[in-house]
Amino acid sequence: MTDSSVSAPQSLLPAGSFPYRFGRIVLLAWEEVLGKEAFERVLRETGDPGLQAAHFADPRPLHFKLEAFGQVEGALDTLYGEQAGRGMSLRAGRIALRKGLREIAGALTASPQCRGLRSLPLQSRILRGAELLAEVFNRNSEQVVRLATEGGSLLWTHERCPYCFGRHTQRACCHLLVGTFQEGLAWLSGGKHFAVEEVSCSARGDPACTFRMATAPLT
């Protein structure tokens, strides 16, 4: 196994929080999948009045609680069942990645780190893209992301994952992140599909959430 160095977190947010700018993208993605009325019901099901208020707030708060998105994932499971909830979160993850890329498109274009990204060989492109995304996570929240390679796979290890923070489940449950990674790999490869699996999850008692991503597309 080979480790890939990623900068340590440098977030200035309060402890136990997630930046509103990125959290808002996630909530809008879920809302796009479910529709406004159904998503409002999901927010009520979380039992967190602050989460619903923050979603519709004007002026906007600076951050969400770190456990907010795990609460949404849990509410989806309660209202629709685990299989349907998983599908909704996978779709929302793909949408969130597209929305996020549009929001930071200018910064990506101007970044020296992104120049020449598309010209790299596919596996190098995937690793570099993952490093850039990990930097975003580490610098803008309390999340801690570490990358490693193992055989033909990229391992993304995620500590303090907001999609299961505070949850206790029997199965891996960070479905929105799986969808995000699927869409990111498709974007980096020009539309190809890759196997992505969450192999460990903090919610079921593992030390961290770990995702295995194939660096060769599915045939």
N, C-alpha and C positions, 0 to 999 in steps of 0.2 A: 504494500500500500504506500502511495506517495502523497504526502500532504502538500496542499497549496496554500501559501501564506495569504491571509486577508487582514487588512488593517483592523486593529482592535476598536471596539465601540467608542464613539466620542459624543454620544448624545447629551444634549443639555436639557432634555425633558425631565419633568418630575419623575420620581421613582414610581414604577408600576404603571407607565403610560405608553401610549402609542400616538404618533403625530397625526393630527386631524387631516392634514393634506392627503396622506396616503390612506388613512382609514376611510375617509369620505369616498374615495375611489372604490374601495371594497364594498361599502354599503350600497353605492349606486349600482354596482355590478349585480349584487344580489337582488336589488329592486328591479333591475331590468329583466332578470330571469323570472321572478315571481309575479311582477306587476305590483303597483303601488299599494292597493288595498291588502293583498295577501302579505306583502312584506311588513306592512304596519301591524298585522296580526302576529307575525313572527316576532317583531320587536316587543310587542306586549307580552308574548309568551316568555320572553327572557326574564321577566319579572324585574327588570332594571329600568325604572322611569327615566333615569339619567341618560341611558343609551338612546331611547326614543327622542328625548328632548334634544340631545346633541345632534342627532341625524337631521332634524328639521330646524335647528337653531339659527337665528340671525340676530345679533352677530354670532359668528361661529366660535366655538371653543378652540383652545390651542391643542387639545389632545383628547383621546379616548382612554379609558382604563384598559390595561393590557389584556384583561380577561374578556373584554367586550365581544370579540369575534368568536371566541369559544362558546359564549352564551348563545350567539346566533346559530352556530352549528348545532348546539344541543337543542335549541328550539325547533329547528328544522327536523331533526330526528323525532322529536316528540309529536309534532303536528303531522308529519308526512311519512314517518318510518325511516329506518336507517338507509335503505336502498335508494328511495326517492330523494331523501335529503342529501345523500352522497352525490347523486346525479346533478342536483341543483347547484351544489357547491363547486363541483367540477366545472360546470358551465360558467358559473360566476367567476371562477379563477381565470378562465381563458379570457373572459370579457375584461376583467380587472387588469390583466397584463396589457391588453390592447389600449385600454383607457390610459394606463400609466405611461405607456410609450408615447402616446399622443401628447400627454402633458409635459413630458420632459424631452420632446423631440429636438427642440432648439439646443438644449444643453448637450444632448448626445451628439448632435452634428458638430458642435463647437469643441467637444472634448478631444484632446490629443489621444487619449486612451482608446477612443472609438475609431479613430482614423485607420483605415486599412483593415478593419474588422472583417468586412465581407470578403476580402481577398485572401484571408487565412485558410488553410486546409480545414475541413469540416470539424475534426476533433479539437483542433487548436481554437477554432472559432467558438465552439461550445464552452470550452474551459474559460476562455477570455470573457465571454458573455456572462458566465456564472460568477466570475470574479467581480465583474462590474456590478451585478445585481446584489451580490453579497456586501459589497462596499456600501450600497444604498441602504440596505437593512442595518448594517452595523453602525453607520454614521448618524442615522436618523431615528433610532429607537434603542430600547434596552435589549433588543434581541442580539444574540451572539451567534454568528454563522461561521462555520469552518468547512473548508472543502478538502477533499482528498480524492485520489484516483485509485481504483482497484480493478485490475484486469481491463475490461472494456467498458467500465462504468465510472461515472462521476458520483461521488457520495457527498451529499449536502447535509451537514449536521447542524441542527437548529436548536439552540438553547433559549429558554424563555419564549417559546413559540406562542404568539398571541391567538392562534387558531385552536389551541387546546389548553391554554393556561388556566389552571384552576379546575379542569374537568377530570373525571374519573370514568374510564370506559374499558370495555373488554377488548375492543379492537382499535387499531390505528384510525384516527378520525380527522386528520388535517387535510380534508379533501380539497378545500379551496387552493391550498398551496400546490397540490398535485396538478390541478388544472392550470395553475399559473405556470408551472414548469413545462407542462405539455405545450402550452401556447408559446412560451419562450423558445423552446427547442424548434418548434415549427417556424418561428420568425427567423431564427438564426440560420436555418437550413433551407429556407425558401419553400416551406410548405410540407416538409417531410414529417412523418410520425415516428415517435420514439416511445419505448417502454419506460414508464415512470412508476415507481412503487415506494410507498412509505414502509420502511422495514423496521423502524422502531418509533415509539410514540410516548411522550411524557405522560399523556393521559392514562395510559395503561400500565404505568409504573416504570418505564424505561428511563435511563438517565437523560436522554434528549430525543428529539425527533430527528430521524435520519431518513433521507430520501435517496434511493438509488436510481440514477438516470443512465440509460444506455447511451453511448456516444455514437452508435451505429444505428441508422434508421431501420424500422421494421420493413420487411419485404412485402 
